[in-house]
Amino acid sequence: MDIQGAALRIYVDDLETAIPFYEHLTGARAMSFARGGVQVAAVGSFLLMSGPEAELEVLRKVTATIAVKDVEEAHRVLTDLGARIIAGPVATPVGHNLIAMHPDGAVFEYVDQAG
């Protein structure tokens, strides 16, 4: 499995207020999208999230987001290593993702980018 990086998950009250800080900090432009009732902005190695607490509560259980070359390959490797796939793989606005619980109980989201 080719791990290409990781994103830190940050939960904010006001996404539009938070984005300029992270854009200046990283020198990157935010790529924003909605996932259910949660608004998300990817800025450099940060994933900013804002939305209803009930939906954020579930997302807070995910330790980090891991960028991989191919989510399908990650699925096979994780399963072979004894991880439990909690959700996915599913298509997202920018590629595919899955959520897996490692044998030690840590929960991670794995994502790839289409194209």
Phi and psi restraints in degrees (value plus and minus 20) as a CYANA .aco file:
   2 ASP   PHI    -116.3   -76.3
   2 ASP   PSI      79.4   119.4
   3 ILE   PHI    -103.7   -63.7
   3 ILE   PSI     104.6   144.6
   4 GLN   PHI    -124.8   -84.8
   4 GLN   PSI     -29.4    10.6
   5 GLY   PHI     139.8   179.8
   5 GLY   PSI    -198.7  -158.7
   6 ALA   PHI    -159.7  -119.7
   6 ALA   PSI     131.4   171.4
   7 ALA   PHI    -137.9   -97.9
   7 ALA   PSI     117.2   157.2
   8 LEU   PHI    -104.1   -64.1
   8 LEU   PSI     112.6   152.6
   9 ARG   PHI    -113.9   -73.9
   9 ARG   PSI     104.3   144.3
  10 ILE   PHI    -147.0  -107.0
  10 ILE   PSI     108.3   148.3
  11 TYR   PHI    -122.3   -82.3
  11 TYR   PSI     104.2   144.2
  12 VAL   PHI    -145.3  -105.3
  12 VAL   PSI     133.8   173.8
  13 ASP   PHI     -93.9   -53.9
  13 ASP   PSI     -59.2   -19.2
  14 ASP   PHI    -151.7  -111.7
  14 ASP   PSI      83.6   123.6
  15 LEU   PHI     -81.1   -41.1
  15 LEU   PSI     -64.0   -24.0
  16 GLU   PHI     -83.8   -43.8
  16 GLU   PSI     -51.6   -11.6
  17 THR   PHI     -95.7   -55.7
  17 THR   PSI     -55.6   -15.6
  18 ALA   PHI     -95.6   -55.6
  18 ALA   PSI     -53.7   -13.7
  19 ILE   PHI     -75.4   -35.4
  19 ILE   PSI     -69.2   -29.2
  20 PRO   PHI     -77.8   -37.8
  20 PRO   PSI     -58.4   -18.4
  21 PHE   PHI     -79.0   -39.0
  21 PHE   PSI     -69.8   -29.8
  22 TYR   PHI     -90.9   -50.9
  22 TYR   PSI     -51.4   -11.4
  23 GLU   PHI     -84.0   -44.0
  23 GLU   PSI     -63.9   -23.9
  24 HIS   PHI     -88.4   -48.4
  24 HIS   PSI     -59.9   -19.9
  25 LEU   PHI     -81.3   -41.3
  25 LEU   PSI     -63.7   -23.7
  26 THR   PHI    -116.6   -76.6
  26 THR   PSI     -40.2    -0.2
  27 GLY   PHI      55.6    95.6
  27 GLY   PSI      -7.5    32.5
  28 ALA   PHI    -130.3   -90.3
  28 ALA   PSI     133.4   173.4
  29 ARG   PHI    -106.6   -66.6
  29 ARG   PSI     123.1   163.1
  30 ALA   PHI     -94.1   -54.1
  30 ALA   PSI     119.7   159.7
  31 MET   PHI    -132.5   -92.5
  31 MET   PSI      92.0   132.0
  32 SER   PHI    -126.0   -86.0
  32 SER   PSI     127.5   167.5
  33 PHE   PHI    -179.5  -139.5
  33 PHE   PSI     146.0   186.0
  34 ALA   PHI    -128.4   -88.4
  34 ALA   PSI     124.5   164.5
  35 ARG   PHI    -153.3  -113.3
  35 ARG   PSI      81.3   121.3
  36 GLY   PHI      45.6    85.6
  36 GLY   PSI    -151.2  -111.2
  37 GLY   PHI    -110.5   -70.5
  37 GLY   PSI     -14.0    26.0
  38 VAL   PHI    -122.4   -82.4
  38 VAL   PSI     112.4   152.4
  39 GLN   PHI    -112.2   -72.2
  39 GLN   PSI     114.1   154.1
  40 VAL   PHI    -147.5  -107.5
  40 VAL   PSI     120.3   160.3
  41 ALA   PHI    -151.4  -111.4
  41 ALA   PSI     102.6   142.6
  42 ALA   PHI    -113.2   -73.2
  42 ALA   PSI     100.4   140.4
  43 VAL   PHI    -153.0  -113.0
  43 VAL   PSI      86.4   126.4
  44 GLY   PHI      38.1    78.1
  44 GLY   PSI    -147.1  -107.1
  45 SER   PHI    -115.6   -75.6
  45 SER   PSI       0.3    40.3
  46 PHE   PHI    -134.0   -94.0
  46 PHE   PSI     119.2   159.2
  47 LEU   PHI    -134.1   -94.1
  47 LEU   PSI      88.8   128.8
  48 LEU   PHI    -111.0   -71.0
  48 LEU   PSI     116.1   156.1
  49 MET   PHI    -155.0  -115.0
  49 MET   PSI     121.1   161.1
  50 SER   PHI    -166.2  -126.2
  50 SER   PSI     122.1   162.1
  51 GLY   PHI     146.7   186.7
  51 GLY   PSI    -189.4  -149.4
  52 PRO   PHI     -81.4   -41.4
  52 PRO   PSI     117.8   157.8
  53 GLU   PHI     -77.0   -37.0
  53 GLU   PSI     -56.4   -16.4
  54 ALA   PHI     -80.4   -40.4
  54 ALA   PSI     -58.1   -18.1
  55 GLU   PHI     -98.6   -58.6
  55 GLU   PSI     -57.0   -17.0
  56 LEU   PHI     -87.0   -47.0
  56 LEU   PSI     -51.6   -11.6
  57 GLU   PHI     -77.1   -37.1
  57 GLU   PSI     -61.2   -21.2
  58 VAL   PHI     -87.8   -47.8
  58 VAL   PSI     -63.5   -23.5
  59 LEU   PHI     -85.8   -45.8
  59 LEU   PSI     -50.6   -10.6
  60 ARG   PHI     -84.5   -44.5
  60 ARG   PSI     -36.0     4.0
  61 LYS   PHI     -96.9   -56.9
  61 LYS   PSI     -33.3     6.7
  62 VAL   PHI    -107.9   -67.9
  62 VAL   PSI     101.9   141.9
  63 THR   PHI     -84.6   -44.6
  63 THR   PSI     -67.3   -27.3
  64 ALA   PHI    -181.7  -141.7
  64 ALA   PSI     148.6   188.6
  65 THR   PHI    -128.3   -88.3
  65 THR   PSI     106.9   146.9
  66 ILE   PHI    -129.0   -89.0
  66 ILE   PSI     102.7   142.7
  67 ALA   PHI    -105.0   -65.0
  67 ALA   PSI     107.5   147.5
  68 VAL   PHI    -146.2  -106.2
  68 VAL   PSI     142.3   182.3
  69 LYS   PHI     -88.1   -48.1
  69 LYS   PSI     -58.4   -18.4
  70 ASP   PHI    -167.4  -127.4
  70 ASP   PSI      94.2   134.2
  71 VAL   PHI     -83.9   -43.9
  71 VAL   PSI     -56.1   -16.1
  72 GLU   PHI     -81.7   -41.7
  72 GLU   PSI     -61.9   -21.9
  73 GLU   PHI     -84.9   -44.9
  73 GLU   PSI     -62.9   -22.9
  74 ALA   PHI     -78.4   -38.4
  74 ALA   PSI     -61.1   -21.1
  75 HIS   PHI     -76.9   -36.9
  75 HIS   PSI     -68.1   -28.1
  76 ARG   PHI     -83.1   -43.1
  76 ARG   PSI     -67.7   -27.7
  77 VAL   PHI     -84.1   -44.1
  77 VAL   PSI     -67.3   -27.3
  78 LEU   PHI     -80.4   -40.4
  78 LEU   PSI     -64.0   -24.0
  79 THR   PHI     -82.6   -42.6
  79 THR   PSI     -64.5   -24.5
  80 ASP   PHI     -80.9   -40.9
  80 ASP   PSI     -51.7   -11.7
  81 LEU   PHI    -107.6   -67.6
  81 LEU   PSI     -18.4    21.6
  82 GLY   PHI      74.5   114.5
  82 GLY   PSI     -10.4    29.6
  83 ALA   PHI     -93.9   -53.9
  83 ALA   PSI     131.9   171.9
  84 ARG   PHI    -123.2   -83.2
  84 ARG   PSI     102.8   142.8
  85 ILE   PHI     -99.2   -59.2
  85 ILE   PSI      99.2   139.2
  86 ILE   PHI    -108.5   -68.5
  86 ILE   PSI     -58.7   -18.7
  87 ALA   PHI    -171.9  -131.9
  87 ALA   PSI     123.8   163.8
  88 GLY   PHI      71.8   111.8
  88 GLY   PSI    -191.9  -151.9
  89 PRO   PHI     -88.4   -48.4
  89 PRO   PSI     123.3   163.3
  90 VAL   PHI    -156.3  -116.3
  90 VAL   PSI     136.0   176.0
  91 ALA   PHI     -94.0   -54.0
  91 ALA   PSI     124.4   164.4
  92 THR   PHI    -144.0  -104.0
  92 THR   PSI     154.8   194.8
  93 PRO   PHI     -80.3   -40.3
  93 PRO   PSI     -41.2    -1.2
  94 VAL   PHI    -141.1  -101.1
  94 VAL   PSI     -20.0    20.0
  95 GLY   PHI     147.1   187.1
  95 GLY   PSI    -143.6  -103.6
  96 HIS   PHI    -159.8  -119.8
  96 HIS   PSI     137.0   177.0
  97 ASN   PHI    -166.9  -126.9
  97 ASN   PSI     144.0   184.0
  98 LEU   PHI    -169.0  -129.0
  98 LEU   PSI     138.5   178.5
  99 ILE   PHI    -139.9   -99.9
  99 ILE   PSI     109.0   149.0
 100 ALA   PHI    -149.5  -109.5
 100 ALA   PSI     124.0   164.0
 101 MET   PHI    -122.0   -82.0
 101 MET   PSI     100.5   140.5
 102 HIS   PHI     -90.6   -50.6
 102 HIS   PSI     141.0   181.0
 103 PRO   PHI     -75.9   -35.9
 103 PRO   PSI     -44.8    -4.8
 104 ASP   PHI    -103.5   -63.5
 104 ASP   PSI     -21.7    18.3
 105 GLY   PHI      78.2   118.2
 105 GLY   PSI     -30.6     9.4
 106 ALA   PHI     -89.5   -49.5
 106 ALA   PSI     120.0   160.0
 107 VAL   PHI    -132.6   -92.6
 107 VAL   PSI     108.1   148.1
 108 PHE   PHI    -150.4  -110.4
 108 PHE   PSI     129.0   169.0
 109 GLU   PHI    -118.8   -78.8
 109 GLU   PSI     114.5   154.5
 110 TYR   PHI    -132.9   -92.9
 110 TYR   PSI     111.4   151.4
 111 VAL   PHI    -152.6  -112.6
 111 VAL   PSI     130.9   170.9
 112 ASP   PHI    -149.2  -109.2
 112 ASP   PSI     150.1   190.1
 113 GLN   PHI    -133.5   -93.5
 113 GLN   PSI     116.2   156.2
 114 ALA   PHI     -84.4   -44.4
 114 ALA   PSI     129.0   169.0
